């Protein structure tokens, strides 16, 4: 009896222990029901707007630089058929050539497809004309010039065709160097038999060789001559964005390279007399889409 009782006790203990080791397995929980993605409501459509005149700032004059603010709903702008780029905030810039006609037309296209024309009156200027009736126009020396000039012009044209995201066009231009203005923008000589020389496409500032030249506005370098050009000498060109660019001629040294981003007031080179120059000076020219502008109107009086 004693053995039977002991074996029963052992069996009962085994049952108890085995039961304690069996996990309490619960059936897996059902995944939550899939929810349909919530599609945000579409923004209300922007109503189309009719064309409206922009606000303009600057001198409506030959060689003048104009900045403006497009009216809300403006889809496109053009000046006498040339596209005027408009920034996302509606700002834009354009200019009038030295020989601009007395009238121009700004065409505005609205987001509804409508168009309106804004007539602009361009004031003429009295240019500094020197009449040298007894002096024949001296031809440019042909052999070397004829051989080198086409490639130089091609580089200049290619540089001006580049498009950058520079925003210097938004700034008030500063003078790259200050000093005596030796030749005004637009001045011209008339030689014997009424033969006209090319008008002066920039402004000349006489300063000694080695005088520091700074960027007149933010921009991207689009040309930095590795050797002097026949006429321009050491030529540097900076794009200010929206089709507006500067050129600096006759430098004795260039301190920036193509692709560099420059800030207004940053040193970019030194005054010199390279190329065709009668003495050390900086020739600064400014263009918008090929229209030659007066830097004096862009930078204002020297201080």
Secondary structure, DSSP 8 states (H G I E B T S, - for coil): -HHHHHHHHHHHHHHHHHHHHS--------------------------------EEEE--BTT-EEEEE--TTEEEEEETTEEE---TTSEEEEE--TT--SEEEEEEEETTS-EEEEEEE-B-----EEE-TTS------HHHHHHHHHHHHHHHHHHHT------GGGS----SS-SEEEE-TT-EEE-GGG-B-----EEEEE--TT-EEE-SS-EEEEEE-SS-BTTTBEEEEEEEETTEEEEEEEESEE---TT-EE-TT-EEEE-B--SS-SSSEEEEEEEETTEEE-HHHHH-S--
